[in-house]
Amino acid sequence: MAHYQPIHDWTAVTPAEAVSLQQQLRSQIRIQPLATTPKTIAGCDISFNKFEETVYAGIVVLDLETLDTIEEAGVVSTATFPYVPGLLSFREIPSLLEAWQKLTIEPDVVMFDGQGIAHPRRIGIASHGGLFLNRPTFGCAKSVLVGKYEEPAPERGSWSPMTHYRDVIGAALRTKNKVNPVYVSPGHLIDLETAITLTLRCDKGYRIPEPTRRAHNLVNALRRGERSAS
């Protein structure tokens, strides 16, 4: 069973308390180069049906050298926190932690379908989740929450910095020629350059990198009843 450190409780937290908790936790986020060379990477994603509180959460672990899937875990649970922009970690992380505990392999790096420090309080789901997992995490999002950037060159691998109040918080990264960029931001215990490098390493020809693409496929299969929670 993969382990994590329960740094706070999730129950009975109001949105105002969640914002206060983010302000307290942000000082614990560490943006730094990796201490060791990773061999495995996990992708995390969540799916919901409209107007329902059922959560479909999934984690897929890949071998970084071959990009083969080596383990996956999914759960179906119920959200206990409302949908509030900027506070999605309180709605989604509890279910992802349930899936994490089902893993027999603890991946070296974790990619979230969401934001790291590219967040108004610098603690998106990848940063918040990284504090619980106590391992390198980063976000690879399909849209921007906060930050401005210049459009990167159209070739794969081109990127431009995203800034917010003069802070560099992430990058708009082209993962495929002439396709909309993805938005990469460090979460915890990793730096932006390494997050970009890992995103490009996890390429199988799609805009979305393989870890979160496969996690996305897993949770949608769970939601449609095509897969059972494992």
Contacts in CASP RR format, 6 or more apart in sequence:
PFRMAT RR
TARGET T0000
AUTHOR 0000-0000-0000
METHOD contacts of the structure
MODEL  1
MAHYQPIHDWTAVTPAEAVSLQQQLRSQIRIQPLATTPKTIAGCDISFNK
FEETVYAGIVVLDLETLDTIEEAGVVSTATFPYVPGLLSFREIPSLLEAW
QKLTIEPDVVMFDGQGIAHPRRIGIASHGGLFLNRPTFGCAKSVLVGKYE
EPAPERGSWSPMTHYRDVIGAALRTKNKVNPVYVSPGHLIDLETAITLTL
RCDKGYRIPEPTRRAHNLVNALRRGERSAS
1 101 0 8 1.000
1 102 0 8 1.000
1 103 0 8 1.000
1 104 0 8 1.000
2 100 0 8 1.000
2 101 0 8 1.000
2 102 0 8 1.000
2 103 0 8 1.000
2 104 0 8 1.000
2 105 0 8 1.000
2 106 0 8 1.000
3 101 0 8 1.000
3 106 0 8 1.000
4 97 0 8 1.000
4 100 0 8 1.000
4 101 0 8 1.000
4 132 0 8 1.000
4 133 0 8 1.000
4 134 0 8 1.000
5 131 0 8 1.000
5 132 0 8 1.000
5 134 0 8 1.000
6 132 0 8 1.000
7 25 0 8 1.000
7 131 0 8 1.000
7 132 0 8 1.000
8 21 0 8 1.000
8 25 0 8 1.000
10 80 0 8 1.000
10 81 0 8 1.000
10 90 0 8 1.000
10 93 0 8 1.000
10 94 0 8 1.000
11 80 0 8 1.000
13 21 0 8 1.000
13 81 0 8 1.000
13 90 0 8 1.000
15 82 0 8 1.000
15 84 0 8 1.000
15 87 0 8 1.000
18 81 0 8 1.000
18 84 0 8 1.000
18 87 0 8 1.000
18 90 0 8 1.000
19 87 0 8 1.000
19 121 0 8 1.000
22 87 0 8 1.000
22 121 0 8 1.000
22 123 0 8 1.000
22 128 0 8 1.000
23 121 0 8 1.000
25 123 0 8 1.000
25 128 0 8 1.000
25 131 0 8 1.000
26 121 0 8 1.000
26 122 0 8 1.000
26 123 0 8 1.000
26 127 0 8 1.000
28 131 0 8 1.000
29 117 0 8 1.000
29 122 0 8 1.000
29 123 0 8 1.000
29 127 0 8 1.000
29 131 0 8 1.000
29 187 0 8 1.000
29 188 0 8 1.000
30 188 0 8 1.000
30 189 0 8 1.000
31 117 0 8 1.000
31 186 0 8 1.000
31 187 0 8 1.000
31 188 0 8 1.000
31 190 0 8 1.000
31 191 0 8 1.000
31 192 0 8 1.000
32 189 0 8 1.000
32 190 0 8 1.000
32 191 0 8 1.000
33 190 0 8 1.000
33 191 0 8 1.000
33 193 0 8 1.000
33 194 0 8 1.000
34 109 0 8 1.000
34 136 0 8 1.000
34 189 0 8 1.000
34 190 0 8 1.000
34 191 0 8 1.000
34 194 0 8 1.000
35 189 0 8 1.000
36 108 0 8 1.000
38 64 0 8 1.000
38 108 0 8 1.000
38 109 0 8 1.000
38 136 0 8 1.000
38 198 0 8 1.000
39 63 0 8 1.000
39 64 0 8 1.000
39 65 0 8 1.000
39 108 0 8 1.000
40 61 0 8 1.000
40 62 0 8 1.000
40 63 0 8 1.000
40 64 0 8 1.000
40 70 0 8 1.000
40 105 0 8 1.000
40 107 0 8 1.000
40 108 0 8 1.000
40 109 0 8 1.000
41 61 0 8 1.000
41 62 0 8 1.000
41 64 0 8 1.000
41 107 0 8 1.000
41 108 0 8 1.000
41 109 0 8 1.000
41 110 0 8 1.000
41 111 0 8 1.000
41 198 0 8 1.000
41 202 0 8 1.000
41 211 0 8 1.000
42 59 0 8 1.000
42 60 0 8 1.000
42 61 0 8 1.000
42 62 0 8 1.000
42 103 0 8 1.000
42 107 0 8 1.000
42 109 0 8 1.000
42 110 0 8 1.000
42 111 0 8 1.000
42 211 0 8 1.000
42 215 0 8 1.000
43 59 0 8 1.000
43 60 0 8 1.000
43 61 0 8 1.000
43 62 0 8 1.000
43 110 0 8 1.000
43 111 0 8 1.000
43 112 0 8 1.000
43 113 0 8 1.000
43 211 0 8 1.000
43 212 0 8 1.000
43 214 0 8 1.000
43 215 0 8 1.000
44 57 0 8 1.000
44 58 0 8 1.000
44 59 0 8 1.000
44 96 0 8 1.000
44 99 0 8 1.000
44 110 0 8 1.000
44 111 0 8 1.000
44 112 0 8 1.000
44 113 0 8 1.000
44 212 0 8 1.000
44 215 0 8 1.000
45 57 0 8 1.000
45 58 0 8 1.000
45 113 0 8 1.000
45 212 0 8 1.000
45 215 0 8 1.000
45 216 0 8 1.000
45 218 0 8 1.000
45 219 0 8 1.000
46 55 0 8 1.000
46 56 0 8 1.000
46 57 0 8 1.000
46 58 0 8 1.000
46 92 0 8 1.000
46 95 0 8 1.000
46 96 0 8 1.000
46 113 0 8 1.000
46 219 0 8 1.000
47 55 0 8 1.000
47 56 0 8 1.000
47 216 0 8 1.000
47 219 0 8 1.000
47 220 0 8 1.000
47 222 0 8 1.000
47 223 0 8 1.000
48 54 0 8 1.000
48 55 0 8 1.000
48 56 0 8 1.000
48 79 0 8 1.000
48 223 0 8 1.000
49 223 0 8 1.000
53 78 0 8 1.000
53 79 0 8 1.000
54 76 0 8 1.000
54 77 0 8 1.000
54 78 0 8 1.000
54 79 0 8 1.000
55 75 0 8 1.000
55 76 0 8 1.000
55 77 0 8 1.000
55 78 0 8 1.000
55 79 0 8 1.000
55 91 0 8 1.000
55 92 0 8 1.000
55 95 0 8 1.000
56 74 0 8 1.000
56 75 0 8 1.000
56 76 0 8 1.000
56 219 0 8 1.000
56 220 0 8 1.000
56 222 0 8 1.000
56 223 0 8 1.000
57 74 0 8 1.000
57 75 0 8 1.000
57 76 0 8 1.000
57 77 0 8 1.000
57 92 0 8 1.000
57 95 0 8 1.000
57 96 0 8 1.000
57 98 0 8 1.000
57 99 0 8 1.000
57 219 0 8 1.000
58 72 0 8 1.000
58 73 0 8 1.000
58 74 0 8 1.000
58 75 0 8 1.000
58 96 0 8 1.000
58 99 0 8 1.000
58 215 0 8 1.000
58 218 0 8 1.000
58 219 0 8 1.000
58 222 0 8 1.000
59 72 0 8 1.000
59 73 0 8 1.000
59 74 0 8 1.000
59 96 0 8 1.000
59 99 0 8 1.000
59 100 0 8 1.000
59 103 0 8 1.000
59 215 0 8 1.000
60 69 0 8 1.000
60 71 0 8 1.000
60 72 0 8 1.000
60 211 0 8 1.000
60 214 0 8 1.000
60 215 0 8 1.000
60 218 0 8 1.000
61 69 0 8 1.000
61 70 0 8 1.000
61 71 0 8 1.000
61 72 0 8 1.000
61 103 0 8 1.000
61 105 0 8 1.000
61 107 0 8 1.000
62 68 0 8 1.000
62 69 0 8 1.000
62 70 0 8 1.000
62 202 0 8 1.000
62 210 0 8 1.000
62 211 0 8 1.000
62 214 0 8 1.000
63 70 0 8 1.000
64 108 0 8 1.000
64 198 0 8 1.000
64 201 0 8 1.000
64 202 0 8 1.000
67 202 0 8 1.000
67 204 0 8 1.000
67 210 0 8 1.000
69 214 0 8 1.000
70 105 0 8 1.000
71 103 0 8 1.000
71 104 0 8 1.000
71 105 0 8 1.000
72 214 0 8 1.000
72 215 0 8 1.000
72 218 0 8 1.000
72 230 0 8 1.000
73 99 0 8 1.000
73 100 0 8 1.000
73 102 0 8 1.000
73 103 0 8 1.000
73 230 0 8 1.000
74 99 0 8 1.000
74 102 0 8 1.000
74 218 0 8 1.000
74 219 0 8 1.000
74 222 0 8 1.000
74 229 0 8 1.000
74 230 0 8 1.000
75 95 0 8 1.000
75 98 0 8 1.000
75 99 0 8 1.000
75 102 0 8 1.000
75 229 0 8 1.000
76 222 0 8 1.000
76 229 0 8 1.000
77 94 0 8 1.000
77 95 0 8 1.000
77 98 0 8 1.000
79 91 0 8 1.000
79 92 0 8 1.000
79 95 0 8 1.000
80 94 0 8 1.000
81 87 0 8 1.000
81 90 0 8 1.000
81 91 0 8 1.000
82 91 0 8 1.000
83 91 0 8 1.000
84 90 0 8 1.000
84 91 0 8 1.000
85 145 0 8 1.000
86 119 0 8 1.000
86 120 0 8 1.000
86 121 0 8 1.000
86 124 0 8 1.000
86 145 0 8 1.000
88 114 0 8 1.000
88 124 0 8 1.000
88 125 0 8 1.000
89 123 0 8 1.000
89 124 0 8 1.000
89 125 0 8 1.000
89 128 0 8 1.000
89 129 0 8 1.000
92 125 0 8 1.000
93 125 0 8 1.000
93 128 0 8 1.000
93 129 0 8 1.000
93 132 0 8 1.000
96 129 0 8 1.000
97 132 0 8 1.000
100 133 0 8 1.000
102 230 0 8 1.000
106 135 0 8 1.000
107 135 0 8 1.000
108 135 0 8 1.000
108 136 0 8 1.000
109 135 0 8 1.000
109 136 0 8 1.000
109 137 0 8 1.000
109 138 0 8 1.000
109 190 0 8 1.000
109 198 0 8 1.000
110 126 0 8 1.000
110 130 0 8 1.000
110 133 0 8 1.000
110 135 0 8 1.000
110 136 0 8 1.000
110 137 0 8 1.000
110 138 0 8 1.000
111 126 0 8 1.000
111 137 0 8 1.000
111 138 0 8 1.000
111 139 0 8 1.000
111 140 0 8 1.000
111 198 0 8 1.000
111 199 0 8 1.000
111 202 0 8 1.000
111 209 0 8 1.000
111 211 0 8 1.000
111 212 0 8 1.000
112 125 0 8 1.000
112 126 0 8 1.000
112 129 0 8 1.000
112 137 0 8 1.000
112 138 0 8 1.000
112 139 0 8 1.000
112 140 0 8 1.000
112 187 0 8 1.000
112 212 0 8 1.000
113 139 0 8 1.000
113 140 0 8 1.000
113 141 0 8 1.000
113 142 0 8 1.000
113 212 0 8 1.000
113 215 0 8 1.000
113 216 0 8 1.000
114 124 0 8 1.000
114 125 0 8 1.000
114 126 0 8 1.000
114 139 0 8 1.000
114 140 0 8 1.000
114 141 0 8 1.000
115 124 0 8 1.000
115 125 0 8 1.000
115 126 0 8 1.000
115 127 0 8 1.000
115 139 0 8 1.000
115 141 0 8 1.000
115 145 0 8 1.000
115 183 0 8 1.000
115 185 0 8 1.000
116 123 0 8 1.000
116 124 0 8 1.000
116 125 0 8 1.000
116 126 0 8 1.000
116 127 0 8 1.000
116 137 0 8 1.000
116 138 0 8 1.000
116 139 0 8 1.000
116 185 0 8 1.000
116 186 0 8 1.000
116 187 0 8 1.000
117 123 0 8 1.000
117 124 0 8 1.000
117 127 0 8 1.000
117 169 0 8 1.000
117 170 0 8 1.000
117 185 0 8 1.000
117 186 0 8 1.000
117 187 0 8 1.000
118 124 0 8 1.000
118 139 0 8 1.000
118 141 0 8 1.000
118 144 0 8 1.000
118 145 0 8 1.000
118 146 0 8 1.000
118 147 0 8 1.000
118 162 0 8 1.000
118 164 0 8 1.000
118 169 0 8 1.000
118 170 0 8 1.000
118 183 0 8 1.000
118 185 0 8 1.000
119 127 0 8 1.000
119 145 0 8 1.000
119 146 0 8 1.000
119 169 0 8 1.000
119 185 0 8 1.000
120 145 0 8 1.000
120 146 0 8 1.000
120 164 0 8 1.000
122 167 0 8 1.000
122 169 0 8 1.000
124 145 0 8 1.000
124 187 0 8 1.000
125 139 0 8 1.000
126 137 0 8 1.000
126 138 0 8 1.000
126 139 0 8 1.000
126 185 0 8 1.000
126 186 0 8 1.000
126 187 0 8 1.000
126 188 0 8 1.000
127 137 0 8 1.000
127 186 0 8 1.000
127 187 0 8 1.000
127 188 0 8 1.000
129 137 0 8 1.000
129 188 0 8 1.000
130 136 0 8 1.000
130 137 0 8 1.000
130 187 0 8 1.000
130 188 0 8 1.000
130 189 0 8 1.000
131 188 0 8 1.000
134 189 0 8 1.000
135 189 0 8 1.000
136 188 0 8 1.000
136 189 0 8 1.000
136 190 0 8 1.000
136 194 0 8 1.000
137 187 0 8 1.000
137 188 0 8 1.000
137 189 0 8 1.000
137 190 0 8 1.000
138 184 0 8 1.000
138 185 0 8 1.000
138 186 0 8 1.000
138 187 0 8 1.000
138 190 0 8 1.000
138 195 0 8 1.000
138 198 0 8 1.000
139 184 0 8 1.000
139 185 0 8 1.000
139 186 0 8 1.000
139 187 0 8 1.000
139 195 0 8 1.000
140 182 0 8 1.000
140 183 0 8 1.000
140 184 0 8 1.000
140 195 0 8 1.000
140 199 0 8 1.000
140 208 0 8 1.000
140 209 0 8 1.000
140 212 0 8 1.000
141 182 0 8 1.000
141 183 0 8 1.000
141 184 0 8 1.000
141 185 0 8 1.000
142 182 0 8 1.000
142 183 0 8 1.000
142 208 0 8 1.000
143 183 0 8 1.000
144 162 0 8 1.000
144 183 0 8 1.000
146 164 0 8 1.000
146 169 0 8 1.000
147 162 0 8 1.000
147 163 0 8 1.000
147 164 0 8 1.000
147 169 0 8 1.000
148 162 0 8 1.000
148 163 0 8 1.000
148 164 0 8 1.000
149 160 0 8 1.000
149 161 0 8 1.000
149 162 0 8 1.000
149 163 0 8 1.000
149 171 0 8 1.000
149 172 0 8 1.000
150 160 0 8 1.000
151 160 0 8 1.000
151 172 0 8 1.000
151 181 0 8 1.000
152 158 0 8 1.000
152 159 0 8 1.000
152 160 0 8 1.000
152 172 0 8 1.000
152 173 0 8 1.000
152 174 0 8 1.000
152 181 0 8 1.000
153 174 0 8 1.000
154 174 0 8 1.000
154 177 0 8 1.000
154 178 0 8 1.000
155 174 0 8 1.000
155 177 0 8 1.000
156 174 0 8 1.000
156 175 0 8 1.000
156 176 0 8 1.000
156 177 0 8 1.000
156 200 0 8 1.000
156 203 0 8 1.000
157 173 0 8 1.000
157 174 0 8 1.000
157 175 0 8 1.000
157 200 0 8 1.000
158 173 0 8 1.000
158 174 0 8 1.000
159 171 0 8 1.000
159 172 0 8 1.000
159 173 0 8 1.000
159 174 0 8 1.000
159 181 0 8 1.000
159 184 0 8 1.000
159 196 0 8 1.000
160 171 0 8 1.000
160 172 0 8 1.000
161 168 0 8 1.000
161 170 0 8 1.000
161 171 0 8 1.000
162 168 0 8 1.000
162 169 0 8 1.000
162 170 0 8 1.000
162 171 0 8 1.000
162 172 0 8 1.000
162 183 0 8 1.000
162 185 0 8 1.000
163 169 0 8 1.000
168 192 0 8 1.000
169 185 0 8 1.000
170 183 0 8 1.000
170 184 0 8 1.000
170 185 0 8 1.000
170 186 0 8 1.000
170 192 0 8 1.000
171 183 0 8 1.000
171 184 0 8 1.000
171 185 0 8 1.000
171 192 0 8 1.000
171 195 0 8 1.000
171 196 0 8 1.000
172 181 0 8 1.000
172 182 0 8 1.000
172 183 0 8 1.000
173 181 0 8 1.000
173 182 0 8 1.000
173 183 0 8 1.000
173 184 0 8 1.000
173 196 0 8 1.000
173 199 0 8 1.000
173 200 0 8 1.000
174 181 0 8 1.000
175 181 0 8 1.000
175 182 0 8 1.000
175 199 0 8 1.000
175 200 0 8 1.000
175 203 0 8 1.000
175 206 0 8 1.000
175 207 0 8 1.000
175 208 0 8 1.000
175 209 0 8 1.000
176 205 0 8 1.000
176 206 0 8 1.000
176 207 0 8 1.000
179 207 0 8 1.000
180 207 0 8 1.000
182 199 0 8 1.000
182 207 0 8 1.000
182 208 0 8 1.000
182 209 0 8 1.000
184 192 0 8 1.000
184 195 0 8 1.000
184 196 0 8 1.000
184 199 0 8 1.000
185 192 0 8 1.000
185 195 0 8 1.000
186 192 0 8 1.000
186 194 0 8 1.000
186 195 0 8 1.000
187 195 0 8 1.000
199 209 0 8 1.000
200 209 0 8 1.000
202 209 0 8 1.000
202 210 0 8 1.000
202 211 0 8 1.000
203 209 0 8 1.000
203 210 0 8 1.000
204 210 0 8 1.000
204 213 0 8 1.000
206 213 0 8 1.000
208 216 0 8 1.000
218 227 0 8 1.000
221 227 0 8 1.000
222 228 0 8 1.000
222 229 0 8 1.000
END
